[in-house]
Amino acid sequence: IRDLGTTLSHLHVLWMAHCGLSDLDGISSCSSLKELYIAYNNISDLSQLTWLDHLEVLDLEGNNIEDIDQMQYLGLCCKLSRLTVEGNLICLKPNAESAEEPDYNYRAEVKKLIPHLEYLDEIPASQT
């Protein structure tokens, strides 16, 4: 990913769905990104996304995000308005060690961690 960012410094939209990505090392070099589509990979660590100041749309559907705390990193992306996380373990329980809780609401938890989010899984984020 780093090579893409250094070569294509003005890249605004990047689609890398279904390509076996297991980490996002080097994504910070794509500092102009506004939309990132990385659905159906093996990503579990979102910390590298904190450097994407212009990111508005992020599709993480069907990855390996097992800990709701990973959403804290996305809270630092101040322009992020659309996020897709369905198909990740965090939609069922807050982390890999916890049991499924009937009262657990991932939408409410994500909204707490990313208060400026407008759409979550293509539904207004205010609808929890």
PyMOL commands that set and color helices and strands:
alter all, ss='L'
color gray80, all
select helices_A, chain A and resi 2-7+27-29+47-51+68-75+89-91+106-113
alter helices_A, ss='H'
color red, helices_A
select strands_A, chain A and resi 13-15+35-37+57-59+82-84+119-120+123-124
alter strands_A, ss='S'
color yellow, strands_A
deselect
rebuild
show_as cartoon
